Amino acid sequence: MDKLNANTIKQYLDKLRARGESADVVKRKLQSVEKFMMWAKDKGYLKHDIYKQMSRVISSASEKSSEAS
């Protein structure tokens, strides 16, 4: 979990977009990542401050994906 951070999420988004994934696919994948992060935070595997940083990245990306749809 040490390598999971906001940069990791940004890199994942870049890869999805580079592959030409649709905005809907990106949004669904981000929802899955967010659910995993919530689980990891609840179990104590992910620190709250890291969770907040990643959540902001996901929220921002989801908004952009919704605008693109």
C-alpha positions as YAML, in Angstrom:
chain: A
units: angstrom
residues:
- id: 1
  name: MET
  ca: [0.00, 0.00, 0.00]
- id: 2
  name: ASP
  ca: [2.99, 2.32, 0.33]
- id: 3
  name: LYS
  ca: [3.02, 2.89, -3.42]
- id: 4
  name: LEU
  ca: [-0.66, 3.80, -3.59]
- id: 5
  name: ASN
  ca: [-1.03, 7.58, -3.67]
- id: 6
  name: ALA
  ca: [-2.49, 10.45, -5.69]
- id: 7
  name: ASN
  ca: [0.26, 10.11, -8.31]
- id: 8
  name: THR
  ca: [-0.60, 6.44, -8.79]
- id: 9
  name: ILE
  ca: [-4.22, 7.40, -9.49]
- id: 10
  name: LYS
  ca: [-3.12, 10.08, -11.96]
- id: 11
  name: GLN
  ca: [-0.86, 7.61, -13.78]
- id: 12
  name: TYR
  ca: [-3.71, 5.09, -13.96]
- id: 13
  name: LEU
  ca: [-6.01, 7.76, -15.42]
- id: 14
  name: ASP
  ca: [-3.38, 8.71, -17.99]
- id: 15
  name: LYS
  ca: [-3.07, 5.07, -19.07]
- id: 16
  name: LEU
  ca: [-6.84, 4.68, -19.40]
- id: 17
  name: ARG
  ca: [-7.10, 7.82, -21.48]
- id: 18
  name: ALA
  ca: [-4.08, 6.87, -23.62]
- id: 19
  name: ARG
  ca: [-5.81, 3.57, -24.41]
- id: 20
  name: GLY
  ca: [-8.81, 5.56, -25.60]
- id: 21
  name: GLU
  ca: [-11.23, 4.35, -22.94]
- id: 22
  name: SER
  ca: [-14.59, 6.11, -23.01]
- id: 23
  name: ALA
  ca: [-15.57, 8.56, -20.29]
- id: 24
  name: ASP
  ca: [-18.11, 6.03, -18.96]
- id: 25
  name: VAL
  ca: [-15.47, 3.29, -18.68]
- id: 26
  name: VAL
  ca: [-13.06, 5.64, -16.92]
- id: 27
  name: LYS
  ca: [-15.80, 6.67, -14.49]
- id: 28
  name: ARG
  ca: [-16.70, 3.04, -13.68]
- id: 29
  name: LYS
  ca: [-13.07, 2.12, -13.12]
- id: 30
  name: LEU
  ca: [-12.61, 5.12, -10.83]
- id: 31
  name: GLN
  ca: [-15.65, 4.06, -8.83]
- id: 32
  name: SER
  ca: [-14.07, 0.64, -8.32]
- id: 33
  name: VAL
  ca: [-10.78, 2.20, -7.24]
- id: 34
  name: GLU
  ca: [-12.62, 4.47, -4.81]
- id: 35
  name: LYS
  ca: [-14.47, 1.53, -3.25]
- id: 36
  name: PHE
  ca: [-11.19, -0.31, -2.81]
- id: 37
  name: MET
  ca: [-9.61, 2.75, -1.21]
- id: 38
  name: MET
  ca: [-12.52, 3.10, 1.23]
- id: 39
  name: TRP
  ca: [-12.15, -0.56, 2.19]
- id: 40
  name: ALA
  ca: [-8.39, -0.15, 2.68]
- id: 41
  name: LYS
  ca: [-8.90, 2.98, 4.80]
- id: 42
  name: ASP
  ca: [-11.57, 1.29, 6.92]
- id: 43
  name: LYS
  ca: [-9.29, -1.70, 7.53]
- id: 44
  name: GLY
  ca: [-6.35, 0.52, 8.45]
- id: 45
  name: TYR
  ca: [-4.26, -0.31, 5.37]
- id: 46
  name: LEU
  ca: [-4.44, 3.24, 4.03]
- id: 47
  name: LYS
  ca: [-3.85, 6.39, 6.02]
- id: 48
  name: HIS
  ca: [-6.70, 8.89, 6.11]
- id: 49
  name: ASP
  ca: [-4.64, 11.77, 4.64]
- id: 50
  name: ILE
  ca: [-3.55, 9.63, 1.68]
- id: 51
  name: TYR
  ca: [-7.16, 8.55, 1.20]
- id: 52
  name: LYS
  ca: [-8.29, 12.20, 1.11]
- id: 53
  name: GLN
  ca: [-5.64, 13.10, -1.47]
- id: 54
  name: MET
  ca: [-6.62, 10.22, -3.73]
- id: 55
  name: SER
  ca: [-10.32, 10.95, -3.29]
- id: 56
  name: ARG
  ca: [-9.78, 14.51, -4.50]
- id: 57
  name: VAL
  ca: [-8.01, 13.22, -7.63]
- id: 58
  name: ILE
  ca: [-10.82, 10.75, -8.30]
- id: 59
  name: SER
  ca: [-13.54, 13.35, -7.74]
- id: 60
  name: SER
  ca: [-11.86, 15.78, -10.09]
- id: 61
  name: ALA
  ca: [-11.36, 13.11, -12.76]
- id: 62
  name: SER
  ca: [-14.94, 11.88, -12.40]
- id: 63
  name: GLU
  ca: [-16.25, 15.39, -12.92]
- id: 64
  name: LYS
  ca: [-14.15, 15.76, -16.05]
- id: 65
  name: SER
  ca: [-15.36, 12.37, -17.32]
- id: 66
  name: SER
  ca: [-18.98, 13.39, -16.75]
- id: 67
  name: GLU
  ca: [-18.44, 16.60, -18.70]
- id: 68
  name: ALA
  ca: [-16.94, 14.61, -21.58]
- id: 69
  name: SER
  ca: [-19.93, 12.23, -21.77]
...
